[in-house]
Amino acid sequence: APASLEFKIKSTLIHHGVCSFKDSPTVKLFIDGKFVESKTSEWLDVHNPATNEVIARVPKATQEEMVAAVDCCSKAFQTWSETSILARQQVFLRYQQLIKDNIKELAKSITVEQGKTLADAEGDVFRGLQVVEHACSVTSLMLGETLPSITKDMDTYTYRLPVGVCAGIAPFNFPAMIPLWMFPMGMVCGNTYLLKPSERVPSCTMLLAKMLQDAGAPDGTLNIIHGQHNAVNFICDHPAIRAISFVGSNQAGEYIYERGSKNGKRVQSNMGAKNHGVVMPDANKENTLNQLVGAAFGAAGQRCMALSTAILVGEARSWLPELVERSKALRVNAGDQPAKARVCSLIQSGVDEGAQVLLDGRNVKVKGYENGNFVGPTIIGNVTPEMKCYTEEIFGPVLVVLEAENLDDAINLVNRNPYGNGTAIFTTNGATARKYTHEVDVGQVGVNVPIPVPLPMFSFTGSRGSFRGDMNFYGKQGIQFYTQIKTVTSQWKAEDATLKSPAVTMPT
Ligand code: NAD
């Protein structure tokens, strides 16, 4: 992100009142409809990963501030849950238009803090916007069920109702899309929402909160706190919070799932991944290699659905040199510091364990950004399943390549891996594709589609080690997560059918 862009986004944040300016902007909390400066003495630096400069400071909210935020959620729930569903829908109809109108501004705030390119940042906002659009069809999604005449004069019907105060804990890699998976779905169902964005990329969420307020969300319906472990523990423990949505690493997600569940909360936890692309020798070579390179290295591999592992099957094993050549041609323009150290050490672990680095991006230099944290496209060949570079999520621009004799071997390999977020098969044979989609134990499968993230009318259905919980994010499952069912059984008898004596046996 160039310095001019950084200056522009600082001005935007201050202009909207979501940051104030001292040495560097300080990000505010959003409590009861006001953007307020935290009284904390503990602050975290937010870096521009391309320059390593500190561009803002984010507070670790104090206990009093976090309690105040939840109290506002509880109070607002009383009126918001009783607000007509059509009025709630109207807020989100206005909201989707505001996001559309400001997509470029939101994207800039992402590029400056997260490091992805502007075009990719617009995609980040756009995929979140689609969830907001989907939330606008809540009226049909929240319909209950009815069964008339279950016995004489008796009917049963269900209401789908909000659960109460919900909370979201977001990761750094999609500063717009993932918060937008959370609070719009939760709020349109009638819940109020406490959000903790990633402390590494808070600004985009603050702009999104301002736009939601401008769209007419009443004060206190969305509150935002910042922080790290303390804030997370607070969310897991506070008795008023009924449901937690988490997206991030396995380390944090498993912990939050366990702590939140122990406290009686619903938790949906979307976690890490190791997504395999299986390349069959009958695949369209040109198309497959381009898709593989794009899906492995786009957004510096920092997408939970990035294709980070390729399995070349049979004759497709000979395509490796061409895969390396195409990857070499990519231009490097993003990175971030803690990620760089982790990525480089996992590449080295591959070398130490006997793998072969066919393309090495560790020492890449980007002119004008000598202090940036860049890693170029890297391909590791001769990888075997027990190597650390295969067993651990790298979450960087690194493609790990394994080989398989045939489709059965490839399926076994994928199913033995503990993660189940996404996978893709590249083939021109329908029967091969059908066998793969049927037998592979992964929640989201692409056939000649490298990153098969479902649109919001479906749900994000990562499985096995990539997910904990029962109900997935967005779509029908998202609505289920943010609602509970009340079942009413009612009897209206005509006068002359009045019971003459008490019925003491179980009705059958
Ligand atoms: P992260 O787990 O470090 O952070 C996510 C959130 O959890 C942040 O708000 C952070 O403050 C908090 N957190 C971090 N460590 C914690 C801990 N030890 N205890 C309690 N809370 C903690 O994740 P990240 O680095 O921001 O994001 C990258 C990860 O997210 C990758 O593993 C990626 O695969 C995953 N991801 C998954 C999906 C999905 O839908 N499955 C989508 C995006 C990202």
Residues whose N, C-alpha, C, O or C-beta is under 5 A from the ligand:
A	BS01	NAD	I169 A170 P171 F172 N173 K196 P197 S198 E199 G227 Q228 H229 V232 V247 G248 S249 N250 A252 N270 M271 G272 A273 C304 G462 S466
